[in-house]
Amino acid sequence: MTLRTILQLVVAVGVCGTAGQISAYDTSPYAPGSLDPCTQVYFSAFTPPPFSVENNNVAVAPKSEFSFLASKTTNWPSITVKIKDEKVPVTVTTITNGYLAKGKLPDSVKGRYIRVEIFAKGPNDCDKADGWLLKVGN
Protein backbone atom coordinates (compact mmCIF):
# COMPACT_ATOMS: atom_id res chain seq x y z
CA MET A 1 0.00 0.00 0.00
CA THR A 2 1.14 3.42 -0.79
CA LEU A 3 1.09 6.34 1.56
CA ARG A 4 -1.64 7.97 -0.53
CA THR A 5 -3.94 4.91 -0.21
CA ILE A 6 -3.40 4.76 3.55
CA LEU A 7 -4.25 8.47 3.92
CA GLN A 8 -7.44 8.03 1.84
CA LEU A 9 -8.47 5.10 4.03
CA VAL A 10 -7.84 7.08 7.25
CA VAL A 11 -9.83 10.06 5.95
CA ALA A 12 -12.74 7.84 4.83
CA VAL A 13 -12.94 6.08 8.21
CA GLY A 14 -12.69 9.41 10.05
CA VAL A 15 -15.49 11.00 8.01
CA CYS A 16 -17.81 8.00 8.51
CA GLY A 17 -17.19 7.98 12.26
CA THR A 18 -17.84 11.73 12.60
CA ALA A 19 -21.02 11.66 10.49
CA GLY A 20 -22.47 8.90 12.65
CA GLN A 21 -21.90 10.90 15.82
CA ILE A 22 -23.34 14.10 14.35
CA SER A 23 -26.53 12.40 13.18
CA ALA A 24 -27.08 10.96 16.66
CA TYR A 25 -28.07 14.37 18.03
CA ASP A 26 -31.68 15.53 17.78
CA THR A 27 -31.87 19.23 17.00
CA SER A 28 -35.63 19.33 17.64
CA PRO A 29 -36.60 21.78 20.41
CA TYR A 30 -39.83 19.87 21.10
CA ALA A 31 -40.57 17.23 23.68
CA PRO A 32 -39.14 13.76 23.15
CA GLY A 33 -41.44 11.64 21.02
CA SER A 34 -43.33 14.68 19.71
CA LEU A 35 -42.61 15.05 16.01
CA ASP A 36 -45.29 17.66 15.31
CA PRO A 37 -45.19 20.83 17.42
CA CYS A 38 -48.94 21.24 16.95
CA THR A 39 -49.63 18.07 18.94
CA GLN A 40 -48.93 20.26 21.96
CA VAL A 41 -51.85 22.54 21.03
CA TYR A 42 -55.23 21.17 22.05
CA PHE A 43 -58.72 22.37 22.92
CA SER A 44 -60.95 20.94 25.66
CA ALA A 45 -63.84 21.57 28.09
CA PHE A 46 -66.33 22.48 25.34
CA THR A 47 -69.42 24.18 26.81
CA PRO A 48 -72.23 23.53 26.08
CA PRO A 49 -71.24 19.89 25.72
CA PRO A 50 -71.06 18.46 22.19
CA PHE A 51 -74.31 17.11 20.74
CA SER A 52 -74.55 13.32 20.82
CA VAL A 53 -77.60 11.14 20.24
CA GLU A 54 -76.42 8.74 22.97
CA ASN A 55 -75.12 11.16 25.61
CA ASN A 56 -76.41 14.68 25.04
CA ASN A 57 -79.49 14.82 22.84
CA VAL A 58 -80.25 18.40 23.92
CA ALA A 59 -80.78 21.54 21.86
CA VAL A 60 -79.18 24.77 23.11
CA ALA A 61 -81.00 28.09 22.97
CA PRO A 62 -80.21 30.60 20.20
CA LYS A 63 -77.66 33.25 21.23
CA SER A 64 -76.31 30.90 23.93
CA GLU A 65 -72.85 31.42 25.35
CA PHE A 66 -70.13 28.91 24.54
CA SER A 67 -66.64 28.41 25.87
CA PHE A 68 -63.60 26.16 25.59
CA LEU A 69 -60.09 25.84 26.95
CA ALA A 70 -56.92 26.14 24.85
CA SER A 71 -53.57 24.73 26.00
CA LYS A 72 -50.67 26.94 27.08
CA THR A 73 -48.77 26.32 23.84
CA THR A 74 -51.54 27.99 21.83
CA ASN A 75 -50.69 31.39 20.36
CA TRP A 76 -53.75 32.95 22.00
CA PRO A 77 -54.09 36.07 19.78
CA SER A 78 -54.56 33.72 16.81
CA ILE A 79 -57.64 31.96 18.27
CA THR A 80 -60.52 32.31 15.80
CA VAL A 81 -64.02 30.81 15.94
CA LYS A 82 -66.32 30.34 12.96
CA ILE A 83 -69.88 29.07 12.79
CA LYS A 84 -71.36 28.43 9.32
CA ASP A 85 -68.43 30.39 7.77
CA GLU A 86 -69.28 33.41 9.97
CA LYS A 87 -66.48 34.66 12.21
CA VAL A 88 -67.70 34.84 15.82
CA PRO A 89 -66.02 37.24 18.28
CA VAL A 90 -64.49 35.60 21.35
CA THR A 91 -62.82 36.93 24.46
CA VAL A 92 -59.71 35.08 25.59
CA THR A 93 -58.63 35.09 29.23
CA THR A 94 -55.38 33.66 30.60
CA ILE A 95 -55.94 30.96 33.22
CA THR A 96 -53.58 28.66 35.14
CA ASN A 97 -53.37 25.86 32.59
CA GLY A 98 -53.87 27.82 29.35
CA TYR A 99 -56.56 30.09 27.97
CA LEU A 100 -60.34 30.32 28.36
CA ALA A 101 -62.20 31.49 25.24
CA LYS A 102 -65.84 32.64 25.45
CA GLY A 103 -68.36 33.78 22.86
CA LYS A 104 -72.05 33.79 21.89
CA LEU A 105 -73.83 31.94 19.12
CA PRO A 106 -74.80 34.36 16.33
CA ASP A 107 -78.46 35.29 15.64
CA SER A 108 -78.33 33.54 12.28
CA VAL A 109 -78.19 30.03 13.76
CA LYS A 110 -81.65 28.85 14.83
CA GLY A 111 -83.27 25.46 14.45
CA ARG A 112 -80.26 23.68 12.97
CA TYR A 113 -77.15 21.70 13.70
CA ILE A 114 -73.97 23.72 13.73
CA ARG A 115 -70.28 23.10 14.18
CA VAL A 116 -68.35 25.53 16.33
CA GLU A 117 -65.02 25.58 14.47
CA ILE A 118 -61.85 26.63 16.30
CA PHE A 119 -58.67 27.70 14.54
CA ALA A 120 -55.39 28.72 16.20
CA LYS A 121 -51.65 28.83 15.70
CA GLY A 122 -49.16 26.89 17.75
CA PRO A 123 -45.36 26.80 18.02
CA ASN A 124 -43.60 27.84 14.80
CA ASP A 125 -46.94 29.16 13.47
CA CYS A 126 -48.32 25.69 12.80
CA ASP A 127 -52.09 25.55 12.24
CA LYS A 128 -54.42 23.70 14.60
CA ALA A 129 -58.16 23.22 14.14
CA ASP A 130 -60.88 21.57 16.22
CA GLY A 131 -64.49 22.11 17.17
CA TRP A 132 -67.73 20.50 18.26
CA LEU A 133 -71.29 19.90 17.12
CA LEU A 134 -74.30 21.65 18.67
CA LYS A 135 -78.03 21.41 18.03
CA VAL A 136 -79.62 24.87 18.24
CA GLY A 137 -83.34 25.22 18.99
CA ASN A 138 -85.74 27.81 17.55
Legacy VTK file of the C-alpha trace (Angstrom):
# vtk DataFile Version 3.0
C-alpha trace
ASCII
DATASET POLYDATA
POINTS 138 float
0.000 0.000 0.000
1.144 3.421 -0.789
1.091 6.341 1.563
-1.635 7.969 -0.527
-3.945 4.907 -0.205
-3.396 4.763 3.551
-4.252 8.468 3.923
-7.437 8.035 1.839
-8.475 5.104 4.028
-7.839 7.075 7.248
-9.830 10.065 5.948
-12.735 7.841 4.828
-12.940 6.078 8.209
-12.694 9.408 10.049
-15.494 10.999 8.011
-17.806 8.004 8.513
-17.187 7.984 12.262
-17.840 11.728 12.602
-21.023 11.660 10.488
-22.468 8.904 12.648
-21.896 10.899 15.823
-23.342 14.096 14.354
-26.527 12.402 13.178
-27.085 10.955 16.656
-28.065 14.371 18.031
-31.680 15.528 17.779
-31.873 19.227 16.995
-35.629 19.329 17.643
-36.601 21.782 20.411
-39.827 19.865 21.099
-40.573 17.232 23.679
-39.139 13.759 23.145
-41.439 11.640 21.017
-43.326 14.680 19.707
-42.605 15.049 16.007
-45.285 17.662 15.310
-45.190 20.833 17.417
-48.943 21.241 16.951
-49.629 18.073 18.940
-48.925 20.255 21.963
-51.846 22.541 21.029
-55.229 21.173 22.049
-58.720 22.373 22.918
-60.946 20.939 25.660
-63.842 21.573 28.085
-66.327 22.476 25.340
-69.416 24.176 26.815
-72.235 23.531 26.083
-71.242 19.890 25.716
-71.059 18.464 22.187
-74.308 17.112 20.739
-74.547 13.321 20.818
-77.599 11.138 20.239
-76.416 8.739 22.966
-75.117 11.158 25.611
-76.414 14.685 25.038
-79.492 14.816 22.842
-80.252 18.401 23.924
-80.785 21.541 21.860
-79.179 24.767 23.106
-80.996 28.094 22.975
-80.207 30.597 20.203
-77.659 33.251 21.233
-76.311 30.896 23.934
-72.854 31.423 25.350
-70.132 28.911 24.541
-66.636 28.412 25.873
-63.602 26.157 25.592
-60.086 25.839 26.946
-56.922 26.138 24.850
-53.570 24.734 25.996
-50.665 26.940 27.085
-48.773 26.319 23.843
-51.538 27.993 21.832
-50.686 31.385 20.358
-53.753 32.951 22.001
-54.087 36.066 19.780
-54.562 33.717 16.813
-57.642 31.959 18.268
-60.515 32.308 15.801
-64.017 30.814 15.943
-66.322 30.338 12.963
-69.879 29.065 12.786
-71.359 28.433 9.320
-68.434 30.393 7.767
-69.278 33.407 9.970
-66.479 34.662 12.212
-67.704 34.842 15.820
-66.023 37.236 18.277
-64.490 35.597 21.345
-62.819 36.928 24.465
-59.711 35.077 25.594
-58.626 35.090 29.230
-55.383 33.658 30.605
-55.943 30.957 33.224
-53.580 28.665 35.140
-53.371 25.858 32.590
-53.873 27.821 29.348
-56.561 30.093 27.967
-60.343 30.323 28.359
-62.203 31.488 25.236
-65.842 32.638 25.450
-68.355 33.782 22.860
-72.050 33.789 21.889
-73.833 31.935 19.121
-74.805 34.364 16.325
-78.461 35.292 15.637
-78.331 33.542 12.276
-78.186 30.027 13.765
-81.645 28.849 14.825
-83.274 25.460 14.448
-80.258 23.678 12.966
-77.154 21.704 13.704
-73.969 23.719 13.726
-70.279 23.102 14.179
-68.345 25.533 16.329
-65.023 25.579 14.469
-61.848 26.625 16.298
-58.668 27.703 14.540
-55.390 28.715 16.195
-51.648 28.833 15.695
-49.156 26.886 17.750
-45.363 26.804 18.024
-43.599 27.835 14.801
-46.943 29.161 13.470
-48.318 25.686 12.798
-52.088 25.548 12.242
-54.415 23.696 14.599
-58.163 23.224 14.143
-60.882 21.573 16.219
-64.486 22.110 17.172
-67.726 20.496 18.263
-71.290 19.902 17.118
-74.298 21.655 18.670
-78.033 21.407 18.032
-79.618 24.871 18.236
-83.336 25.224 18.990
-85.736 27.805 17.553
LINES 1 139
138 0 1 2 3 4 5 6 7 8 9 10 11 12 13 14 15 16 17 18 19 20 21 22 23 24 25 26 27 28 29 30 31 32 33 34 35 36 37 38 39 40 41 42 43 44 45 46 47 48 49 50 51 52 53 54 55 56 57 58 59 60 61 62 63 64 65 66 67 68 69 70 71 72 73 74 75 76 77 78 79 80 81 82 83 84 85 86 87 88 89 90 91 92 93 94 95 96 97 98 99 100 101 102 103 104 105 106 107 108 109 110 111 112 113 114 115 116 117 118 119 120 121 122 123 124 125 126 127 128 129 130 131 132 133 134 135 136 137
